[in-house]
Amino acid sequence: MRKQLTLSQLCSELSISMATGRNWLRLGKISPSGFDKKTPLFDSVYVSNLKKDIESGRNTSLKSRRNKKYKSGFDLYYSYVSKSSPNISSVLSVLNYIKEKELTVDEALLRTLLSDCALQLMKDKTQGAFLLDDLLNGKTLTEKFRKAHQELFSISYTYIPTEDTLGLLYISLSNLTKRKASGSYFTPTEVVGKLCDNLFSNGSFEGKEILDPCCGTGNFILQLPEGIKNEQVYGNDIDEISVSLSRINYALKYDVYDKKKIYSHITQSDFLKMSDKRKFDYIIGNPPWGSEDPYDAFVEKGIKSLRKNGHLSFVLPESILSVKAHKSIREFLLGRCNFEYVEYLGEVFHGVQCPSIILHAKYTGKPFSSKGLVIKDGSREFTIGTSRTADASSLSFRITDDEYEVIRKMESIENKTTLKGHAVFGLGIVTGDNKKFISDVKTADNEPVLKGTDISKFKYEVSNNFMHFEPDKFQQVAKTEVYRAKEKLLYRFISKELVFAYDDTGILSLNSCNILIPQIPGLSMKYVMAVLNSSAAQFYYSKMFGSVKVLRSHLEQIPIPVADAKNQRAIVKLVDEIIESGSALARQKLDKKIAGLYGLPLQNL
């Protein structure tokens, strides 16, 4: 009997979440071969064929929004090294040859290509032979294969200090699916340089011990400044090939070929399971961002592995500062660390839509103080000169001292409220298969459905997207009464700008266009919309959160002035004028009125 896989094992094979797997099962996109009691089982050959169909593109029905990471094949990671690197063309030649000849990159070919590259980079090929043997790990290619593909093994590489050529080749040959599934987002060389330059700018690192606990192929180690000796540097990773390459890079950087020293300084283990007794002065790197190894755990373990007044500097998702799921790690940090430096990097990882930061924390053992914290945000750089109140619910450091005073003023107005506990939020429809459920042709039994791009401030435009509303067939839906509410607000979910539109027709919306139904006693819905669309609310939102996703938790924190009936009527009248005619003058008047409710002149925003 052929092997049977559980739903969990199928999801792992296809690099999808359990939630997506359950939805596909419910929608009939995947078919179990049988059941063990009530547990679905899947034939291993069926799963293998399904995986091949997805990779090849033959099965398009499973290319859902949840499965965008299932991008197969190889991908040159340009930003991993400098743009002028001669090794970019070398690695590109490898990838092109493999694609042209339709070669399968199995473990033997992967290790052989890496060892050939390493051999060219080594100054002392004899002393480094043991490192190459470890990298090959007994996996060899036949002489027949080598002769048939001589061109592949004649590509040359150039040794460039501080550049991780081996890492570039490894991650470019590694299937993109596996990289994303494991959370292995390899750090661009420019970001590595920024972190190291900032952390070691004062030059006081003599005798200090440095650890990269998730060193990958060693790109952070390669960019450590001159003056740091090999005895001070340690690296660790869980991936065996990465560790082999990192050992080679360590040997290249420090011209060290002492096997005992290399193996004791670059180790293969699970950092999260290492003893806290071993302490370091600096811990650096880019911890895994995948769900299996949450970066919160690496941050906590890193702080616990520092000596008093030691430094941790990690590249992390920006969400660690504000998303509710990471509140506990923020509480942990605020209780025992100061932040020395935070740099907002934006989306710097190749093929990954996730804004990131450099977070440099100093372990003091005392509660957090913001005074002296250096912030870099694009072209802006400033130092916080005051001790601000830090709330673990959300941390925003994009605010200068002057901007902070405006925020505090908005939060301290006498008569205010928030949406928290006073609103119904609804997710736009997730069909699970837009090609199947959405048509560009209007028929007698379908109706318009909005996308986020159809929404502008105050109103929306109906585009050529129609659906037959069948909630039971969709992957995820809100309650029907949310879509069909007598009046509601629609807002863009993916947006740096707050964009809310009014609806009183019961129109449907997809998940890029979410729903808000304010229920604040004494405040009309159009008034609340006017506040959320204002420059004042946008200032507060962008400075406090700055997320590319408009999250419920963020909207619930925006202070909303409670206006009297007279002011509300005047504001709603302007809103109606904007909806009716799009009047620019009405928009200006409205913005000024809302700013006045916060006690702010418009120019402060």
N, C-alpha and C positions, 0 to 999 in steps of 0.2 A: 504493500500500500504506500502511495506517495505521501510525502510529508505534508502535514496540514499546519497552516499558520493561523494564529489568532489575529483579531483586528489590530491589536497593538503592534504585532510583528509586521503586518502588512503596512501599517502607517510608517513604521521605521524604514522598511524597504523602499517606500515611495517618497520618503522625506516629506511627509505631511503630518499635521497635528491629529490627535485623536478626535477632536471636535469635527475636523474636516472629514475624517474617515467615517464617523458616525453619520454625518450629513450625506455623504456619498452613498452609504448603505441604505439610508432612508429614501433617497431619491432614485435608487435603483441603478446607480452608476457603477457599482461594484456588486458582484454576485457571489455569495457564499456557496461552497460545495456541500455544506451540511452544517449541523449544529451539535454541540456538546451541551445537552440540556438546553439552555437558552442562549448559549455563547456561539456566535457565528464562527465558522472555520473556513479557510480559503486554501485551495490547492496550491502548492508551492510552484508548480509549473504555470498555473494561471497567473499568479502574482508576478513571476519572472517575465512572462509574455506581456503583461500589462505594463510593467516597468519599461520594457523595450519599446512598446508602442508610444508611451509618453515621451521617452527620450527622442525617438525618431520623428515625433510630430504626427504620427498616424492617428493617434487618439487625441482629438482636440477637445472632446467634451469634458475632459478632466483638467483642462488648463484654467482652473478657477482662480479667483483672486487669491485664494489661500495657497495655491500651488505655483505661484509665480517663481518661487525659488527653484523649482525643478527645471532649471536651465542646464542642459547637459553639454558635454564637450569641453573644450579648452579655451582659455581666455588669457590673452597677454595682459598682465597687471602693470600697465604703463607707469602709474604713479609710485610704484614700489621703489624705483630707483630714479636718479636724475634724468631729465629729458634728454640730456646730451650723452647719456651712457652708450658706449659702443656695443654693450652687451644686449641692448634691446633688439637690435637687428639679428644678433646671434640666436636669441631665444625665439624670435619671430620665425627665423629660418627653420628651427626645430619644429615648431607648431605647424607651419605650412607644409613641411615634408610629411609629417604624420597625417595631416588631413588629406593631402594629395594622394598618398599611398593607402589611405584608409586603414592605418595600423591601429591595433588595440594596444593602449598603454597599460600593460599588466605590470605587476610589481617588478619583475625581472628587467623589463625595458626601462621603467622609471628609475630604478636604482642604478642601472648601467649608465644611463644618460647623465645622471647626477655625479657618478664617480668619475666619468670622463671629463666632466666640467671641473670637478675638484682637482683632478690630476693636473690640469693645465694651470690652475691658479696657484698650486703649491710651489714654493721656492725649493724646498728640500723634499723631493718626492720619495726618497728612501726612508727618511725618518717618519714620514707621515703615512707609510704603507698600512699600518694597523688601523688608521682611521678609515681608509678606503675599504679595507676588508670588512670592517664593522658596517659600513654603509651598504656594501653589496650583500652582506648577511647570507652568503651562500647562494644567492640568486644570480644565475649566469645565463647568458644568451648563447645559442649555438653558433658555431663558427659559420655555418651556412647562412644564418640570419645576418650576421655581421657583414659577410661578403656581399650579400644581396642589397644591403643598405649602407654601403661605405660612405655615401654622401652625408648621411645622418651623423656618422661618427667622425667626420672630418671638419665639423663646424668648430671654429675657434672662439675662445673667450679671453677677455683681458682682465687682469687683476687690477682692481681699483680699491685702494684703502677706503674704508667706511661704507663700501657698497656691497650689499648682500646679493651677489650674482647667483649664488646657489639657491637662495630663497626665491628669487625671481623665477628661476627655472622650475623649481619644485611647485610653487603655487600656480604657475601658469599651466603646468601639466596635470595638476590635481583637478579632478572634476569639480566644477563650480557648485554642483549640488551638495557634495560632501562638505565643502568649505562652509556653505551657509548653514547646513543642518547642524554642524558642530559649533557654529558661532565663531569660526576662525576668520576674522576679518583682519587681514595682514596690513600692518600700519605703513602708510606712505612715507617715503624717506624724509619728506619735508616736515611731516608731523613729528617723526622721531627726532629730527634735528632741533625742532622747537622745544620739545620736552627736555632734551639733554642740555641745550644751551641755557634754558631758564634755570634748571635745577642746579647746575654746577657753575653758574655765572660768578659766584663769589670766590671760586677757586679753593675753598677750604675743605678739600676732600682727602688730604693726606692721612693715611692710616685708616680711612673709613671703609667699611665693607658694604658692597653693593650687590643686590640680588634682583634679577629679573625672574619672577616665579613662573612665568608662562612665556618663556623666551622664544618659542618658535624656532626659527632657523638662526636667530642671533642678531637681528638687525639693530636692536637697541645697544647691545654690547659693542657692535662694530662702531657705533657713533659716540661712544664714551670719549670724553676729551683726553688729549695727551696729558700725561702726568699721573693718570690713574694706572697703577701697576696690575699685572695679571693676578697677583696674590689677593687683590682686593675684590675681584670680580667673580660673581657666581651666577649661574643660570640653571633653570629647571624647566622641563616640559614633560607632558604625558605622552606625546607622539614620538614614537621611536625613530622615525626617519628625520624628523625635525631636530631631535637631540643629536643625531649623528652629524647633521649639517652644521649645527651650532658648535659642536666640538671642533669641526674643521675650521669654521670661521674664527673661533677663539685661538686656535693654533696659528692661523694666518695673521691675525691682528697682533698677537704678542710674540710671534716667532718662538712658540713653545711647543715641544714635541715630547714632553715627559708624560707618558701615558697615565701614571698615577695622578699627577696634578690635574690633567685635563678631565679625567673621569671624576675626580673629587670636586671639581669646580663646575662642571656642566653635567647635571644629573637627570635621570629619567624617573619621575615619580609624580604622584598626585599632591600638589602643593597644599590642598585643603586638608590632607591627612598627615602632613608633616608636623613634628613637635613644635610647640610655641617656645620651647626653651632656647632654640637657636635664634639669636637676635642679629639684626642688621642695622646699619645706619641709614641706608637708602634702599628703598624698594621701588622699582620702576617697571613700566611695561604697559601692555594692552591685554587685559584679561579676557577670556572668552565671553562672548555676548549671547551665547546660545542658552536655551531653557534648561539644558541638562547641567550646566555649570554657571549659575547666575553670578554676574559680576559683583553683586552685593557681597557674596560670600568671600570673594577674593579680596575685596576692599577690607572687610572685617579681619580676615586672616592676615592681611598685609600689615594693618595697624598693630595687631597683636604680636607680630614678628619684628617690630621695631624696638630699638633701644629708646630710652627716654630722650626726647628732642630729636628723634629720628624723622626722616622725611619719606613720604609716599607720594609718588607722582605717576598717575595712571591716565591713559586715554580711555574715556568712558562715554557711553551714550548720554546725551544731554538730559535725557529723561530721569537720570538718577537724582537730579535736583528738584524735580517737581511731581513726578507721577506717584500716585498713591501707593502703588505696590512697593515702592522703595523708601517709604517713610521710616521703617525701622532702621535702615542703614544710616539715614540722615540723623536720626536720634542718637545712634551710636557715635557718629562722628562729632556731632555738636557737643556731646558730653565729655569729650577727651582730646579734641584736636582744634587747632587753628588752621584756616586755609591761608596759605601764603600767596597762591596764584591760581587764577581760573582764566582759561582762554577758551572762548567760544569759537569752534572751528567750522561749524556748518557741516555740510555733507561732503566729507573728504574721502570716504572709503569707496573704492572702485566698485560700481554696480550695486551699491547699498544706499537705500534712502533712509538715512538715520543721522540726524545732527549729532555731533559729538563735541566733547570738551577735553581739555587737559586740566585735571584736578591735582593740585599740589597741596598736600596736607602735612602739617607738622604735628607729631604726637607729643603733646605737652602734659597730658594727664589732667588738664583743667578744662572748664567749659569754654566754648567757642567765643571769640571776640572778632568782630569784623574789621576793627581798626588796623590799618596798614595793609589790608588785602589788595593786591594788584589785580586789576581786571583788564583783559584785552578782548575786544569784540570788534572784529574786522579792523578798520583803521582807527578805531577809538581805543585809547589806553588811559586808564586813570587809577588812582589809589583812593580807596575809601578812607576818609579821615575821621569817621565817627564810629562809635560802638552802637551798632544797630540791633534791634530786637530780631532774633533769629527763631523762626517757627519751623519745626520739622515738617509741617504740612506741605510747605513749598519753599524753596530757596531761590531767590532771584538776585543775581549780582550784576545785572546789566545796568544798574541804576547809579548815576553819579549822586553825590551828596545833595545837590540842588534838586534833582529829579526825585530823590527819596523824600524830600520835604513836601513835594507836590503829592506824592502817593499818600503820605501820612495825612495830609490835609483832606484828601478825598475820603480817606477811611474814618476821619474824625468828624465829619459833618453831623450836626445834631440829630436830624431826622432822616434816617436811612434804613434800608432793608437789603436783603439779598434773595436770590432765587432758591437758596438752600431750604428745603422743606416747604417751598411755595411754588412748585412747578412740576409738571409732568414732562419727562423727556422721552422721546421715541426714536428708535433707530429706523432709518430708511430701509426699504426692502432689499434683502440679499436674496436674489433669485437662485443662485447656485449655477445658473447657466443663462446668461443674458441673451445669447444667440437663440436659445429655444423660446424664451418667454417674452422677449421684447421685439416689436416689429416697427418698421418705419412707415407702415401703411395703416390708416385709420379704417376700422370696420365697424359694423353695427354693435359688436359685442366686446370691443376693447375700449380703453380710455387712456388719456394722456398720463404719462409718468415723468416726473422731473428728475434731472441730474443736478449736481452741484453747480455746473457751469451755466445752468438756466437761471440761477439765483443772482440777483443784484440787490443793493441796499433798497429796502422798502417794497420792492415788487419783483416779479419773475416773468419770464417769457416762456410760453409753451413751445417746445421744439417737436420735431417729428419722432417722438418715442412713445409707443403705445403698448399697453399690456392688458391682458384679461386677468382681473384680480382673483387669484386662486391661492389664498394664504397657505392652505395645507400642502401645496406643492412646492412652496419656496423653502430655501435653506434657513432663512431667519427673517421673522417679521415681528413688528410691534402689534399690539391689540388693534383690531379694526377700528375701534372708536377713536383711536389716536389719529389715524389718517383722516377719518371722517368727521373730526371735531368741527363744531359750528364755526370756530375761528382758531387759528393756530399760527405760529411763526415757523418758517422754514429757514435753515441756515446751512451754509457750506461747512462740511466736516473737515476737508483738507484745505486749509487756508491760513495764511499769517494774518489776515485781516478779518475782523468780525463783519459778517455779511448776513443780515436778517431780512426776510421778506414776509409780508402779511398774506394770509390766505383765508378766505371764508367760503370756499367752494368745495372743500373735501378732496382736493387733488392728491394723487399718490406721489411718492417720491422714492428714489433709490437711495442706497446707503451712502452716497456722496452728498446727500442732502437730508440732514436730520431734522427732527421736529422738536419744538419747544412750545409748551402751553403754560404760560405764566398764570399763577393763581394767587397773586398777592392782593390781599384785601384792600380795596380802595384805589387800586391802580389799574387803569385800562391797559389792554394788551398793546394797543398802538403806542401808548406812552412808553411802556417797557421797551418796545422795539426801538423807539426813538433814542432812548438812553443807550441801548446796546449798539446802535449804529453810529453813535456820536464819536467825535474826536477824543473826548474825555475818556470814554470807556475803552477806546482803542489804545490810548496812551497807557492806561492802567494794565490792560491785558498784555500788550507787547512788552512792557517793562517788567511785569511780574512773572510772566510765563514764557512768552516768545515761542510757543509751540507751533509746529506746522499742522497739528491736529487740534481742532477746537473741541476740547474735552469738557464733559459735564462738570467735573470737579473744579475746573478753572472758571467756567461761567458762574458757578454757584458762589464764587468768592468776590465777584465784582460788586462793589457797593452801589446801590441804586437809591438816588434821592427820592424821598416821599414828597411829591409835590401836592399842593392844595388843588382843589377842584378847578379854580380859575386858571392856574398855570397849566394844568393838564388839558383843559379845553383848548387853550391857545396852542399848545404843542401838538395835539391831535389834529387841529385844523391845518397846521403846517404839514403834518404827515400826509393828510388827505390831498393836499395841494401837490406834494411831491409825487404821490402815487398817480394822481390824475394827469399832471403835466410835466413832471420831472424838473420842476423849477429850480434852477441853481440858486436863485435869490432866497427861496424858501429854505433850501438846505443850509445856507449860510446863517440865516436867522435862527433856524432850529439848533444848529451847532452852538451858537452863541448863548441861546437860552439854556441849553443843557449844561454848558460850562458854568453859567451863572448859578445854577442850582448846586454845583459843587463849590461855589465860592471862588472860582478860578477865572482869570482873564484868559481868553482864547489863545493868546500868544504864548502862554506857558505850555501849551500842548503841541 
